[in-house]
Amino acid sequence: MDSFKPLLLAEYEEEEKILLQRLEHWSRDRLEKEGYMLHQLGAKPIEKQPKNVEGVVWTFNKIAKEDNQKLPLNKIE
């Protein structure tokens, strides 16, 4: 498993570099259209937190009433 760490780290660093370039050069509209930005969201922790997850798990939804509470296409993991 340790043999994959350098490859995974390199992949992560390349993806982070690309994301930072997009955040710097793309407009807000393009970031949203391409799924890299969401706005007007509400968040709250889920009631029953999973025991096998470290930290707090949150749920997100649109706060604007006309948005039908569904999140648009996004690349947020």
DODO-60457 format. One line per field, with one value per residue (C-alpha): y, z, x; residue number from 1. Coordinates in pm, whole numbers, plus 50000, padded with zeros to 5 digits. Layout:
yy <- (Y; ...)
zz <- (Z; ...)
xx <- (X; ...)
lokol <- (NUM; ...)
REM end
This chain:
yy <- (50000; 50238; 50204; 50392; 50689; 50885; 50837; 50936; 51239; 51347; 51310; 51507; 51786; 51813; 51831; 52095; 52300; 52288; 52385; 52681; 52802; 52783; 52970; 53243; 53283; 53174; 53396; 53316; 53225; 52981; 52821; 52768; 52641; 52391; 52266; 52410; 52657; 52643; 52938; 53018; 52695; 52605; 52345; 52145; 51838; 51517; 51390; 51044; 51078; 50763; 50596; 50502; 50863; 51098; 51449; 51577; 51488; 51779; 51798; 52087; 52228; 52535; 52815; 52998; 52875; 52880; 52642; 52335; 52228; 52025; 52098; 52165; 51962; 51992; 51846; 51883; 51561)
zz <- (50000; 50077; 49721; 49599; 49834; 49608; 49307; 49500; 49646; 49301; 49159; 49448; 49412; 49036; 49090; 49360; 49126; 48851; 49095; 49230; 48874; 48797; 49115; 49023; 48655; 48601; 48662; 48932; 48661; 48495; 48828; 48903; 48554; 48564; 48910; 49114; 49313; 49500; 49676; 49877; 50077; 50423; 50628; 50940; 51098; 51036; 51339; 51362; 51308; 51167; 51417; 51152; 51037; 51211; 51254; 51182; 50874; 50740; 50503; 50258; 50080; 49879; 50091; 49811; 49792; 49412; 49384; 49468; 49734; 49485; 49452; 49098; 48924; 49130; 49169; 49546; 49724)
xx <- (50000; 50287; 50412; 50102; 50143; 50382; 50154; 49842; 50017; 50138; 49787; 49637; 49895; 49829; 49452; 49500; 49723; 49459; 49182; 49380; 49447; 49075; 48984; 49230; 49142; 48782; 48482; 48227; 47974; 48212; 48308; 47940; 47857; 48145; 48040; 48328; 48120; 47793; 47633; 47321; 47353; 47237; 47423; 47356; 47512; 47321; 47128; 47283; 47656; 47821; 48052; 48309; 48371; 48610; 48471; 48121; 47912; 47707; 47411; 47369; 47066; 46974; 46829; 46645; 46285; 46270; 46565; 46354; 46608; 46818; 47186; 47309; 47577; 47894; 48239; 48251; 48335)
lokol <- (1; 2; 3; 4; 5; 6; 7; 8; 9; 10; 11; 12; 13; 14; 15; 16; 17; 18; 19; 20; 21; 22; 23; 24; 25; 26; 27; 28; 29; 30; 31; 32; 33; 34; 35; 36; 37; 38; 39; 40; 41; 42; 43; 44; 45; 46; 47; 48; 49; 50; 51; 52; 53; 54; 55; 56; 57; 58; 59; 60; 61; 62; 63; 64; 65; 66; 67; 68; 69; 70; 71; 72; 73; 74; 75; 76; 77)
REM end
